[in-house]
Amino acid sequence: MALVLVVAAGFVAAALAPWAARHETGRRWLGPAAGALALLLGLALLLLARAAPEITLPWVPPLGVELALRLDGLGLLFGLIVTGVGAAVLVYGGAYLHDDPLLGRFFGYLLAFMAAMLGLVLADDLVTLFVFFELTSLASYLLIAHEHERREARAAAQQALLITTAGGMCLLVALLLVQQTAGTLRISELRPEVLREGPYLAILVLVAAAAFTKSAQAPLHPWLPAAMAAPTPVSAYLHSAAMVKAGVFVLARLSPALGGTPAWTALLGAAGAVTAVAGAWLALRETDLKRVLAYTTVSALGLLTLLLGVGGRWGAEAFVAYALGHALYKSALFMVAGAVDHAAGTRDVLALRGLAGPLPALALVCGAAAWSFAGLPLSLGFVGKELAYEAALLAGGDLLVGALVVAVGLASAGMAAAACLVAVRPFRPRPDLPAAEATQRAAAHPPAPGLWGPPAACAAVGLVLGVLPWLLDPLASWAAGSITGAPVAAHLEAWHGLTPALGLSTVSAVVGVGTYVAWDHVRASAPLRALGAVLDQAPARAYDLALAGTLRLAGWQTRTFQTGNLRDYLAVILGTLVVLGGLALLRVPALDLPAREALPARDWLVVVLLVLAALAACAPPVRFATIVALSIVGYAAALVYQSYGAPDLALVQVLVETLVVILFVLVLADLPLPARARPRGLRAVRDVAVALGAGAVVTTSMLAVLAAPFDDKLGRWYAHNAVELAHGRNVVNTILVDFRAFDTLGEVIVVVVASVGVAVLLRGVLRAAPEPVAGPVPQGGVA
Amino acid sequence: MTDDLLLALPLLLPLAAAVTVMLTRGLPRLHGPLNVACMAALAAVGAALLARVHDGAVLVTFLGGWRAPFGIPLVADALSVTMVLVTALVAGCVCLYALVDVPPRQALVYHAVTPVLVASANGAFLTGDLFNLYVWFEVMLMSSFVLMALGGEAPQVRGTVKYMATNLVSSTLFLAGVGLLYGLTGTLNMAELAARVPALGQPALVSVVAVLFVVAFGTKAAVFPLFSWLPASYPTPPVATTALFAGLLTKVAVYALLRTFTLIFVHDVGFTHGALLWIAGLTMVTGVLGAVAQDEVRRLLSFHIVSQIGYMVMGLALLSPLALLGAIFFTIHNILAKTNLFLIGGVMARLGGSFELKRLGGFYRAQPLLAGLFLVPALALAGVPPLSGFWGKLLLARAGLEAAEYAIVAASLAVGLLTLYSMMKIWSQAVLPAAADPARPPAGPVPRAQLAAIGVLAASTLALSALAWPVCVVLGRAAEGLLAPTAYIEAVLRA
């Protein structure tokens, strides 16, 4: 139950946030209070860890869906990231947006996101996991669009939601396939051997698609840099530490069940390697601090995917260390970028220089975080990167080892360069140059403690854990064990000795620093431009084209079906009858039509009359003639009734027909002829074909039914019982007003309502000035 | 209270309300509250009926005391009673909304005809006789026609003409189908039809008749390609009318499809339900593409009605217990969400002065409560978990995978994505941006009755989401009752 409370607490707090923000005191304390709650929840997870609790509540049993939560090593690791970084960001967010009128809603979404994230990392049921997975996407949408009056914020929010939800759909199908194959949705009960019997490849690809969209793997990543339109606290939390890790988390969560196959290694390894390298180097094209950081986040996510692909004990350990290290330094750097923006009024590295003078605290924090970012010794980033190299070196197969080492090396070098770009270039004192405008502004706007304290905390934790990484051993062992599915005794060390990994680290760091020194040339160099064109602009353009194409298709399709012309609509309805009815008739074996008895001459006359009148009704453009022809059809029908023993029906038909003709003549005589009364060309052919076809289908159906023997049980019963039971000699009357009086009730209502309707329409007509009946359809109408 | 009366009340109550409105012309202030009270009572009746049939029991009463197949029975099973209950709920909310929305000149007719429309829907849900079903469709058509024409604006009349003409054609086909079926079997009683159709031994011939029903009900349910009348006519009348239509009318036709294509036309499913599956997929896709292309709230939502009907037909076409459960669940979810979206659209237009997306704006800042209430049905419709639409879609997707119909599952999920896109279109083009005229943000107060109506419907959607378990249990029995209708048939024929 404690786990349920941990998740629910965030949602409750989210609901209370807008209420709390209605008062000035509430607004001031919202950030610290929310941060305290996050810390408390993290502490709760730590305290619960020893008991490794799990809880299963029935949710929708008919679907096999349970609300199952379970705390294991992986869940604890990510739960601590979510609550720890969350606490820092929430405090920071309160200071960052202190004068925002929508602060309450902002915190509502942020807290809801935290709760959803906790639900995701604790979920032990696939549907539970999916629900929280989608809720994080939704929270991300609302948060990116926080500055809702800016068009680009709304567009970025929409792009993020569409891409991640498309991935979510894949995850949904995957989980249904898993349920179908394994007969359970419980993650801890999934058996790899069972899944490999089933549609393993489909499940793997679908899960990977979900993870790749959510964790911004190239080429599905462009939504993440675009999401930098969000306020900085959102970038620091969702788009570096938490939400974007949901994708790799799902992969890690399912790796005991799905991992370890060649397909798994190939898919994750390839996607991860490409993303890791591309992200790090694409970052070097950017000048906006947040976008630099966003691309390196893409790179880090690629590295994490790669490590899961490599798998095994080393892959899992590296994953754990790297995920934690990245969350700490990247969120700190984002918060610093936001603070710089607050103080200097810009985040453009080209406009920033010498900030260490006016902003010494921020410079120190940034340097500490970037130390880890660059993967320099005595930082958690270093520990993680060393382990990544180890994992790559220990992977089986020479070719694979080579490719992995190159990928990790290139990614590390790019990240080291980006770290310098973020931490050195804006802050390095430049007495040789005149003070920039941004520097002067920063001197006048020193950031509040709320803006540098939280990132300082994150960076400090990263450094402490870098020096004393063995503190993490219990957590790392447990988490790595959850990833591999077998117990792991992890031992993290700050210093591995003179290993090949250290040599590779040194090389990548040197390359990185060298790249930074030459950054002004590298930034616009041809290889980077080409990389950007292939892996960045092309997918972004593909998204735009897909969206525009869908809209164009939608417009075309709608114009095709929604012509505004009633004649088209009727032709479609009858045409459907012809097609479906025709198909159905063709399927009837030995279509049995009744034997043609010789019609008496009198009936032939009626038939000829009917046909001629029907043709005449279609032919002339003179309305009066049409009315006459239609009335002949009606009277001829009356003749048919008469000759087949229904004189009462014939009488009614004649009366109705007469009345209708009189009404028609009265009404239509006064109306002008509509302009486009008759279809021409193809349309005319279509109309004739549809009319004849519909007639043929209905007639053939009727003949086929008539050929079957008819059971007149009802008719005989009514005739037999009319007098005795219903006390009436007219059988039809007894049916109408007694046996089936309920029908008559309905018909009476029809008549009453119809007369009300006529009155309504007449009142409208009398009120309105006369206007052309067949006026043009208004512009843009779909009517 | 006897079952007989309980079964008749869903018709008697609204008809009595209609008559009372007509007879008290001089007391116009009474009419709106009277209808709200009537719908509340109807909901109570629905709940009482549900308490009787939720375990799979079937209640029957024979009107006039004439036994089947000679007289007309009213039959209540879990499906029909659920529909009666949901109808009462949405009609009540629409009547609540209409307390402040109907121009005085139109009020009398609106308040008199709306309960007739509800009665006709209930008649269609409860009748056990095919011809009688036709009669209630006629009542529904006529009363919806009057409501649609009410006001008599030129675009409204144009829309009404299309509505009337296409629906009359479909009614004619319906009647022809009833006639042919009677010719084949000699009965109109649906339970007896269920027993007799297999005895004919001519499944292919019955399928020819079934086509007439597919086209007739399909037109009224607005499936592909028969839907064009709906987007042409629904956006024209006042919102209080369109919202009721959106929630009810097409769903009555879906109910009729569900009933007839589980009870009567189930002996040639390769053809009939195969065709329905195609129709379902194409309906989803064309509908949502239509919605995506629109820039006007009511038109966008109207195309969505079409799209969502596809999901319901998908459940019917797959014809498994899970699929039918999904279809029924989805129908209920959709009635609640869609009606609410139209009502919210109405309030937005009232405050913002337009239904055009680009002329609306400023709601996120000025009307946070309304914006929040919009999200509930919008996200539910888009199938965002854990809201009701998600459960419906999950049921259908699972049923589709079990039947190995992968294409329809893929289509349904892709359409879900586009649904999300189009809901986002309203949100990010009409709710989030600054007001089109910054001097006039949509800051006016929302009438309390309308806010209450929207709130009740949103709460219902949330309740359906949270109570997915018990709802699935009850509807699961309804679905099983549809697939194995022995209880239905025996209740009617052996009562």
Interface residues (C-beta under 8 A of the other chain):
Chain A: P18 P58 W59 V60 P61 P62 L63 P101 L102 R105 V127 F130 V131 E134 L135 L138 Y141 A145 H148 E149 R151 R154 A157 Q158 L161 L162 T165 A166 M169 L172 V173 L176 L177 Q179 Q180 T550 L551 L553 A554 G555 Q557 T558 F561 Q562 T563 G564 L566 D568 Y569 L570 V572 I573 L574 T576 L577 L580 G581 L583 A584 L585 R587 V588 P589 V698 S701 M702 A704 V705 L706 A708 F710 D711 D712 K713 L714 W717 Y718 N721 D738 F739 R740 A741 F742 D743 G746 E747 I749 V750 V753 A754 V756 G757 V760 L761 R763 G764 V765 R767 A768 E771 G775 V777 P778 G781 V782 A783
Chain B: L15 L63 G64 W66 P69 F70 G71 I72 Q106 V109 A112 V113 V116 A119 S120 G123 T127 F131 N132 V135 W136 E138 V139 M142 S143 F145 V146 A149 L150 G151 G152 A154 P155 V157 R158 G159 V161 K162 A165 T166 V169 S170 L173 A176 L180 G183 L184 T185 G186 T187 L188 L200 Q202 A204 L205 S207 V208 V209 A210 V211 L212 V214 V215 G218 T219 P225 L226 F227 S228 W229 P231 A232 S233 P235 T236 F271 A275 T286 L289 G290 V292 A293 Q294 R299 F303 L325 Y364 R365 P368 L379 V384 P385 P386 F390 W391 L394 L395 A397 R398 L401 E402 V409 A410 L413 A414 G416 L417 L418 L420 Y421 M424 S428 L432 P433 A434 A468 W469 C472 V473 G476
